[in-house]
Amino acid sequence: MPFARLATATTPTCHIGLGLAAVGRPGYINLGRDEDLGENRSVDALRDRTHELLDAAYAQGVRYFDVARSYGRSEEFLADWLNARPDIDDVVVGSKWGYTYTAGWATDAEKHEVKDHGLATYERQRAETDALLGDRLDLYQIHSLTPDSPALTDKDLHAKLAEAAARGVSVGFSTSGPAQADTIRAALAITVDGEPLFRTVQSTYNLLEHSAAPALAEAHDAGLTVIVKEGMANGRLAAPHAPEMLRAVAGEASLGCDAVALAWILRRPWAGVVLSGAATVPQLFSNLHAPAVDLDADQMTRLATLAEDPRAYWEHRGQLPWH
């Protein structure tokens, strides 16, 4: 397992990963994006920004990098960075398939991505990922499984994924929506030739959305590496938008709301990697203070009261505009 590399790492930040959803394409749903990226969102500008973030993250001990076929040119930007630094051989690279980027590098596209979990899409996108990342790819995940996804029942797809695993690529899945727990449990039950298919699960979990926690604990107990995404709730937990309770605890800790929000997740014994979705180096550095935040039991309990009803949370997320 490539994630075994992280288990022996000594830097506090090794269990924080960097996801490139926010910088691999000009449009995304994170709040504050206009201030973060400004007007110049050309391919070259975002490539430079991505490389700057990757350099900073690596220098600070981050060793997991997360991209996807639908994150614009995120795979390309990461591949360029890796190819220019052949001496870096201790990172874990994860990508995802199942969504196709359709925005054409525009922020006002009618559709930014199209979902398809069929075998033909897997084979096409796997070839596209291989052309960019080649043998640097450690983990390939089904992107945003939901209970109704055909990928949960497609035996031909399962066989292809098992073949990829036999060749050395770890196979995982990510989840979205208010029924994440149901999806996780359904995926945990999938086997090929008597062996569990998936080795990782990546799910949304944050101060506002707790519903996947019991299933994520079950996945961890079953031997999967748990990756937590959207720990900042697409910017809703960042300082300008943070709830008052989070602001209060951040003040007590003398650190940013973002560091406290991520620290709350890191305290979960099943959380293997917690993703930063930083779009700027200052944001990244602030996120990386999370391992140093020492939350007491009272603060943990107070922060837990921020949880929303999962359906309300996902409805709110679905209404966030692409900036």
Salt bridges, closest charged atoms under 4 A:
ASP34 OD1 - ARG41 NH2 3.04
ASP44 OD1 - ARG47 NH1 2.94
ASP55 OD1 - ARG85 NE 3.03
ASP66 OD2 - LYS96 NZ 2.39
GLU75 OE1 - ARG69 NH1 2.44
GLU76 OE2 - ARG47 NH2 2.69
GLU76 OE2 - ARG73 NH1 3.69
ASP80 OD2 - ARG47 NE 3.16
ASP90 OD2 - ARG63 NE 3.05
GLU113 OE1 - ARG25 NH1 3.37
GLU123 OE2 - LYS160 NZ 3.69
GLU128 OE1 - ARG69 NE 3.15
GLU128 OE2 - ARG124 NH1 3.39
ASP130 OD1 - ARG126 NE 3.00
ASP138 OD1 - ARG5 NH2 3.10
GLU218 OE2 - ARG185 NH2 2.81
ASP221 OD1 - HIS220 ND1 3.52
GLU230 OE2 - ARG317 NH2 2.51
GLU252 OE2 - ARG302 NH2 2.77
ASP298 OD2 - ARG302 NH1 3.08
GLU308 OE2 - ARG236 NH2 2.63
